[in-house]
Structures are given as C-alpha cells and as structure tokens.
Amino acid sequence: MNKPNIIFYFSDQQRWDTIGCYGQELDITPNLDKLAEEGVVFDEAYTAQPVCGPCRAMFQTGKYPTQIGCYKNDIALPLKVKTLADYLYEAGYDAGYVGKWHLASETLENGEVIDYTVTAIPPERRGGYKGFWRASDILEFTSHGYDGYVFDENMNKCEFKGYRVDCITDFALEYIEQQKGDKPFFMTISHIEPHHQNDRNRYEGPEGSKETFKDFKLPGDLAALKGNAENEYPDYLGCCKSLDDNLGRIIAKLKEKGVYENTIIVYSSDHGSHFKTRNKDKNLNGADDYKRSCHSGCLHVPLVIAGPGYRGGKRVKELVSTASLPKTFLAMAGVNVGEKMVGENLYDVAFGDISNRKNQIFAQISESRVGRCIRTDKYLYSVFAPDKNGYEYADSTIYEEDFLYDLEKDPYELNNLVKDTGYKEVRAELAERLKYEMKLAGEEEPIIIAAR
C-alpha cells in the first residue's frame, strides 16, 4: 500500500465537549461526527501542557516542553532539535504548514528580543518545514475573527478578507490542490479558533453566533462555577461550528482529488478552556486565565483519527496523551522512532494488546504556577511549587499538593479532597506515580509536601 497522506487539523483552546460525538447536543460538528463514525474516537485524550507554545513545541518534536526548554510561551523552538518535519522529509514526504506557529519569537536571557510576532518567520525558525508555508507566529496578533494576514514560504505577506477559519482553510486547500501525487504529503492546519482574541478578550465567532447558539447548555463544571461562559459560550460554539464547516471543505477537496481514501485525518486541539473558573488562587493571572491548570476543562481535548488503518467506528476508553501524536504521525508514515520521542503509538492503544499498559496521563503546567499532575481513571492529583514563579522556572525539586478529585464521585472536579484524611493513602500512591512520570520526562525526582 502507498504511504498515506496525513492531515493534522488542530484547533486552539477547544474543549472536547463542544463536539457531537463527545455529547454536545447542538448541531456543531456534523463533519467530525461522521469522521468519528468511520474512524477512531479517543474518549479520554488529554494534553500534556495546556499552553499554546509549549504544546506546539511538543507537537513538533515529540519531547516534553521541559526537555527542550520550551516550558512557557514565547520561547523559540531550538534551532538544532530534530523535528517531525525532518523525519517526514527523510521518509519521502512533502510537508506543508498553515496557520498559527507560536515557536519563533522569544526574549533571551540577556534581554535581546527576537520578534517575529507580526513579521515573516525566516526559514531557519520554521521547525524544519522547507516548502509550503502560510503562517504567522502569533496569528492573533496579525488577525482578528475577520481579516488579517500570514506569510508564505518566500516571506511575502498574504492578506486575507473574511472569517479567519475560512481564510486559513483556503490556504490549506491551495496546498492540497498543488499535490501531484508523486509523493505522500503531511499538512498541519493550525487554526487559532476557538481561542479568545487577546486584544479584545472575547471569543469571536462568525457574525450571528450569539443568536444561532443561544440555546446552548453549559457543561457541568461551567454551569457550577460560572466564570464568563454564560456570555461567551455562543461565540465559542460558533468558532467550533466554523472549524467543522471547514473540515468539511478539506474532506470535499480530498475526495475531489481522489486521495481521500488514502489520507489519514487527525483532529485535536492543543488544550481546552475553563472560562475563567479556575486558577483564582496561587495564580499570577488571577481571574483572567483560561487554561493554565490541570483541571479537565483545560486538559481534556478531542481526538479523532480516521483513514487507512484507523477505521471501524471504534471508541477507545483508555486515557491517552496528545504528547503521543508526533510518534503516532511518524508510525503512520512508516517511521519507528522508538524512545527518541515520548509517548506511544496510538494505533497500538486502539488496536493492540494493552494488558500491561499503565492507564494514566501526565501533564506539566507553567506560567500560572510550576505545576504537575497525574490522572488515572479514578483520580486527578496535582501539585505545585510554592516558591517558584511559573514564568521564571521550568521545574522544581519541591512541590506541595494542590488538589485531588475523586472522579467517580465528582466528575466536574468541584470538591477538592487534598486535605481529606480519608484519602491519605490514595494521595501517597498518586504522589509516587507522579514522581515516576516526572522522572520519565527527564525531571529530577522531587519532594512532595502534603497540603497545608
């Protein structure tokens, strides 16, 4: 069989429960739901870092953000690290990138600012992508919900008029149209929606979203904790509907070109959104934060894979980390990177023997705090470094317990049991599991202090 084409279609700040196949009652995602019926749905997929830059660094390298120094936003991808694109070119693939990059600009320790936030990213800072490129380092700085610009592979400005998801998808369609079929292709379509527009501090759905989605039902955590979801959720859903409409356009183009049956589509997001309901304590961002937490609103993301090898309408109940996506992409391309990347081949989780697999996920938190967490099928356990600023430090040797949730009794994570004496043994076991995961991620085994 010919090597499959691979499309990584990923959104920014999209909760899993915005999607029909995950229980969303409104008609938001008919195209993705149809893909889910054809392919594989990972019910319990979680990001390993709910901040844009670090997560993207992980997607491009298959390394935890702390392993390559990209532990927070505004740290550029190291120039000499071997990337996903490098491996794919070696495997005979063409590769294209469209949308938000967020891995080129940074402020160095000596105060020097390397700033490509609103200018063209030079070739050496594109993570190994050598060809088709329609991207902006910080897409929310070069555009709003409507209108803006990106840059092409020759560093030319490409202005667009219209709703941003439509326009970014137009660039992706341009790439697919150019394919001659002489080699397989890998394309990342990195949308910024439904991320809030930073300079306006609101979600910008297509015009009319507030009326179209006025009959929304808030997820349980948001209904209980409020935040700003009551006002922002209709536009948030409008963004998600546009993402799905444009996924439909991609699928239609693949069918028109006759390559749909040999193309794997992977749909996911970098992280979710807690709509300002969490992080009100021990947090530098106070009530303005949307994502820098170990709660499910931030970590639980959609993950649907459909195409060659991923068929049958299968639902995977095991917990998986999106840190595994680079290794999985390369396995799709016939490349086994072994231990050079973290995580696992998700094909093995979906179709292999998982009898000896640990069913847990690990995540690192930055900026709001220096934090770590582990999630099992029953518990969510998180720690933080009480004396470390999350913008200045990547890790710590001393942590303190932050929260513990019994997910069977408290699925919306509303009752923190970290000081409950009835869970003392559970906390001790989870602390040991967390230490083990931290060591696997290349961190020094820490001391974890009981909650005070």
C-alpha positions in Angstrom: 0.0 0.0 0.0 1.2 3.5 -0.7 2.1 5.6 2.3 -0.9 7.5 3.4 -1.2 11.3 3.3 -1.6 12.7 6.8 -3.5 15.9 7.8 -3.2 17.2 11.3 -6.2 19.5 11.7 -6.0 21.1 15.1 -7.7 23.9 16.9 -6.7 26.1 19.8 -8.4 26.1 23.2 -11.3 23.7 22.1 -12.9 21.6 24.8 -13.8 18.0 24.0 -17.5 18.6 24.9 -18.1 21.0 22.1 -18.3 18.0 19.7 -21.3 15.8 18.9 -19.5 12.5 19.3 -18.5 13.6 22.8 -22.0 14.5 23.8 -22.6 18.0 22.5 -26.4 18.3 21.9 -26.4 21.2 19.4 -25.5 20.5 15.8 -22.0 21.9 15.9 -19.8 19.2 14.3 -21.6 17.0 11.7 -18.5 16.5 9.6 -16.3 15.5 12.5 -19.0 13.3 13.9 -19.2 11.5 10.5 -15.4 11.0 10.6 -15.8 9.6 14.1 -18.3 7.1 12.8 -15.8 6.0 10.2 -12.6 6.1 12.3 -11.4 6.0 15.9 -12.6 8.2 18.7 -10.3 8.6 21.8 -12.8 9.4 24.5 -10.2 10.2 27.1 -7.5 12.3 25.4 -5.6 14.9 27.4 -2.9 17.4 26.5 0.4 17.2 28.4 0.7 21.0 28.5 -2.3 23.4 28.3 -0.4 26.4 27.0 -0.1 27.2 23.3 3.7 27.5 22.7 4.8 24.5 24.9 2.2 22.3 23.4 3.2 23.2 19.9 6.8 22.6 20.7 5.8 19.1 21.8 3.8 18.5 18.6 6.9 19.4 16.5 9.5 17.5 18.5 7.9 14.6 20.4 9.6 15.9 23.5 8.1 17.3 26.7 8.5 21.1 26.8 10.9 21.0 29.7 13.2 18.6 27.7 13.8 21.2 25.0 13.5 24.4 27.1 10.1 25.5 25.7 8.3 25.3 29.0 6.2 28.5 28.6 5.0 30.8 25.8 7.4 33.0 23.9 10.4 30.6 23.9 11.5 29.7 20.3 12.0 26.1 19.2 15.7 25.2 19.5 17.3 25.5 16.1 19.1 22.2 16.2 16.4 19.9 17.6 15.3 17.2 15.1 11.6 17.8 14.3 8.6 16.0 12.9 9.2 17.7 9.6 12.8 16.5 9.5 11.7 12.9 10.0 9.0 13.2 7.4 11.2 14.5 4.7 13.6 11.7 5.4 10.7 9.3 4.9 9.9 10.7 1.5 7.0 13.0 2.4 6.3 16.5 1.3 5.2 18.8 4.2 3.2 21.9 4.5 2.2 24.2 7.4 -0.8 26.5 7.6 -1.9 28.8 10.4 -0.5 29.6 13.8 3.1 28.7 14.6 4.0 30.4 18.0 7.5 28.9 18.1 9.7 31.6 16.5 9.8 34.6 18.9 11.5 34.9 22.3 13.2 37.2 24.7 16.7 36.0 25.5 18.3 36.0 29.0 20.4 39.0 28.0 17.3 41.0 27.2 17.6 40.7 23.5 14.2 40.3 21.8 13.8 38.1 18.8 10.4 39.2 17.5 8.5 37.7 14.6 5.1 38.1 16.1 3.9 40.3 13.2 6.6 39.8 10.6 7.7 36.9 8.4 9.4 33.9 10.1 12.7 33.2 8.5 13.3 29.6 7.1 15.6 28.5 9.9 12.9 29.2 12.5 10.1 27.1 10.8 10.9 23.8 12.6 12.3 22.1 9.5 9.4 22.9 7.1 11.0 23.7 3.8 8.1 24.1 1.4 4.5 25.3 1.5 4.1 27.8 4.4 1.2 30.1 5.1 1.7 31.0 8.7 2.0 33.7 11.4 4.0 33.3 14.6 1.2 34.8 16.7 -1.9 34.6 14.5 -4.0 36.5 17.0 -1.6 39.5 16.5 -1.9 39.5 12.7 -5.6 38.9 12.5 -8.9 39.1 14.3 -12.0 36.9 13.8 -12.4 38.6 10.5 -9.5 39.8 8.2 -5.7 39.7 8.7 -2.6 38.3 7.2 0.0 35.5 7.3 3.3 35.0 5.4 4.3 32.5 2.7 7.5 30.4 2.3 9.1 33.3 0.5 8.3 35.7 3.4 5.7 37.5 1.4 2.7 38.9 3.3 -0.6 37.1 2.3 -3.5 39.3 3.3 -7.0 37.8 3.7 -10.5 39.2 4.0 -13.3 37.2 5.6 -13.8 34.9 8.6 -10.4 33.7 9.7 -11.2 30.0 9.8 -12.4 30.1 6.2 -9.3 32.0 5.1 -6.8 29.8 6.8 -8.6 26.8 5.2 -8.3 28.5 1.8 -4.6 28.3 2.2 -4.8 24.6 3.1 -6.9 23.9 0.1 -4.3 25.6 -2.0 -1.7 23.2 -0.7 -3.9 20.1 -1.4 -4.6 21.4 -4.9 -0.9 21.6 -5.7 -0.2 18.0 -4.9 0.8 15.9 -7.9 0.6 12.5 -6.3 4.3 11.8 -6.8 4.9 11.6 -3.0 2.7 11.5 0.1 2.1 14.7 2.0 1.8 15.7 5.6 0.0 19.0 6.3 -0.6 20.8 9.6 -3.7 23.1 9.6 -3.2 25.1 12.8 -6.3 27.1 13.5 -6.5 29.6 16.3 -10.2 29.3 16.8 -11.9 29.0 19.3 -9.1 30.8 21.2 -10.3 34.1 22.6 -9.0 37.2 20.7 -6.3 38.5 23.1 -6.6 42.3 22.5 -10.4 42.1 22.8 -10.6 39.4 25.5 -13.5 37.7 23.9 -14.4 34.8 21.6 -15.1 35.9 18.1 -17.5 33.5 16.4 -18.9 34.2 12.9 -21.5 37.0 12.9 -24.8 35.8 14.2 -23.3 33.2 16.6 -25.0 34.6 19.7 -28.4 34.1 18.2 -27.6 30.9 16.3 -26.4 29.2 19.5 -28.5 30.9 22.1 -30.0 27.5 23.2 -26.7 26.2 24.5 -26.3 24.1 27.6 -23.2 24.7 29.7 -21.1 21.7 30.7 -21.3 20.8 34.3 -18.2 22.5 35.5 -19.0 25.8 33.8 -22.6 25.7 35.0 -21.4 25.3 38.6 -18.5 27.7 38.6 -19.8 30.3 36.1 -16.8 32.3 35.0 -17.6 34.2 31.8 -19.1 31.2 29.9 -22.7 32.4 30.1 -21.9 35.3 27.8 -19.0 33.9 25.8 -20.2 30.3 25.1 -22.4 31.0 22.0 -19.5 32.7 20.2 -17.2 29.9 21.3 -19.6 27.4 19.8 -19.8 29.5 16.6 -16.0 29.2 16.3 -16.3 25.4 16.7 -19.0 25.2 14.1 -16.8 27.1 11.6 -13.9 24.7 12.3 -16.2 21.8 11.4 -17.6 23.5 8.3 -14.1 24.0 7.1 -13.1 20.4 7.9 -15.9 19.5 5.6 -14.3 21.6 2.9 -11.0 19.8 3.4 -12.7 16.4 3.1 -14.5 17.5 -0.1 -11.2 18.6 -1.7 -9.5 15.3 -0.8 -12.4 13.5 -2.5 -12.3 15.7 -5.5 -8.6 15.0 -5.9 -9.2 11.3 -5.4 -6.9 10.9 -2.4 -9.5 10.8 0.5 -9.3 7.0 0.9 -5.5 7.2 1.3 -5.5 10.2 3.7 -5.5 10.0 7.5 -7.1 12.9 9.2 -6.2 13.6 12.8 -8.4 16.2 14.6 -7.4 17.5 18.0 -6.7 20.7 20.0 -3.7 22.0 21.9 -5.8 22.4 25.1 -9.3 23.4 26.4 -10.7 26.3 28.3 -12.0 26.7 31.8 -13.7 30.1 31.0 -12.0 31.9 34.0 -13.4 29.4 36.5 -10.1 28.1 37.9 -6.8 29.4 38.9 -8.1 32.2 41.2 -5.5 31.2 43.9 -1.8 30.8 43.6 -2.0 32.3 40.1 -0.2 35.2 38.5 -3.0 35.7 36.0 -5.8 35.8 38.6 -9.3 35.5 37.2 -8.2 36.4 33.6 -6.8 33.0 32.9 -8.5 30.5 30.6 -6.3 27.4 30.5 -3.2 27.1 32.8 -4.5 24.4 35.1 -4.6 20.6 35.5 -8.5 20.6 35.5 -10.3 18.7 32.8 -11.7 21.9 31.3 -8.1 22.7 30.3 -6.6 19.2 29.6 -9.4 17.1 28.1 -9.3 17.6 24.3 -11.0 16.0 21.3 -9.0 13.3 19.4 -10.5 11.7 16.3 -8.4 9.8 13.8 -9.8 8.5 10.6 -8.3 7.0 7.5 -6.1 4.0 6.4 -5.5 1.8 9.5 -8.0 3.8 11.6 -11.4 2.6 10.5 -14.4 0.9 12.1 -16.1 3.5 14.3 -14.0 2.3 17.3 -14.2 4.2 20.6 -11.1 4.0 22.8 -11.8 4.3 26.5 -8.2 4.3 27.7 -6.6 7.5 28.8 -4.1 8.8 26.2 -1.9 11.9 25.9 -1.6 14.1 22.9 2.2 14.1 23.6 1.9 10.8 21.7 0.8 12.4 18.4 4.3 13.0 16.8 5.3 9.4 17.4 2.0 8.3 16.0 2.3 10.5 12.9 5.7 9.0 12.2 4.3 5.5 12.7 1.7 6.3 10.1 4.5 7.3 7.8 6.3 4.0 8.4 8.9 5.5 10.8 9.6 3.9 14.1 11.4 6.5 16.4 11.5 4.2 19.4 12.5 6.1 22.5 13.6 9.2 20.6 10.1 10.6 21.2 7.9 10.5 24.3 4.5 8.7 24.5 3.3 5.8 22.5 1.9 4.8 19.1 -1.8 5.4 19.5 -2.5 2.7 16.9 -1.3 0.2 19.5 -3.7 1.6 22.1 -6.6 1.4 19.7 -5.9 -2.0 18.2 -3.1 -3.7 20.2 -2.6 -5.5 23.4 -3.0 -3.0 26.3 -2.9 -5.6 29.1 0.4 -4.3 30.5 -0.2 -0.6 29.8 -0.5 2.0 32.6 -3.8 3.8 32.2 -2.7 7.2 33.3 -1.7 10.6 31.9 0.9 13.2 33.0 0.9 16.9 32.4 3.2 19.8 33.1 1.8 23.3 34.0 3.6 26.6 33.5 3.1 30.3 33.8 0.2 30.2 36.4 2.5 28.0 38.6 5.2 25.4 38.3 2.8 22.5 38.4 2.5 18.8 37.6 -0.4 16.4 37.6 -1.3 12.8 37.1 -4.7 11.5 36.1 -6.0 7.9 36.4 -9.4 6.5 35.6 -10.4 7.3 39.2 -8.4 10.3 40.4 -6.9 13.7 39.3 -4.0 14.7 41.5 -2.0 17.9 41.1 1.0 19.6 42.8 2.7 23.0 42.6 6.0 24.6 43.6 5.0 27.1 46.3 8.2 29.2 46.0 8.6 29.3 42.2 7.2 31.7 39.7 5.8 29.8 36.7 7.1 32.4 34.3 10.6 32.1 35.6 11.1 28.5 36.4 10.5 25.3 34.4 10.6 22.9 37.3 11.3 22.4 41.0 12.7 19.9 43.4 10.0 20.7 46.0 6.2 20.6 45.3 3.2 20.9 47.5 -0.1 19.1 47.0 -2.6 21.4 45.2 -5.7 19.3 44.6 -7.2 15.8 44.5 -10.5 14.9 42.9 -12.4 11.6 43.1 -13.6 11.5 39.5 -16.1 8.7 40.1 -17.9 10.8 42.7 -17.1 14.2 41.4 -16.8 14.2 37.6 -16.9 18.0 37.4 -14.0 18.4 39.8 -15.8 20.6 42.3 -14.7 19.1 45.7 -11.0 19.3 46.4 -10.1 16.3 48.7 -6.4 17.1 49.0 -6.7 17.6 52.8 -9.3 14.8 53.4 -7.7 12.3 55.8 -9.8 9.5 54.2 -7.7 9.9 51.0 -4.3 9.9 52.6 -3.3 6.5 51.1 -4.6 7.5 47.7 -2.6 10.7 47.8 0.5 8.8 48.8 0.1 6.3 45.9 -0.6 9.1 43.4 2.4 11.1 44.6 4.7 8.1 43.8 3.1 7.6 40.4 3.6 11.3 39.7 7.2 11.2 40.7 7.8 8.3 38.4 6.2 10.1 35.4 8.3 13.2 36.2 11.5 11.1 36.1 10.4 9.6 32.7 10.1 13.2 31.5 13.7 13.8 32.4 13.0 15.7 35.6 14.7 15.2 38.9 12.6 13.2 41.4 11.1 15.8 43.7 9.9 16.0 47.3 6.1 16.4 47.5 4.8 18.1 50.7 1.4 17.3 52.0 -1.2 20.0 51.5 -1.2 22.6 54.4 
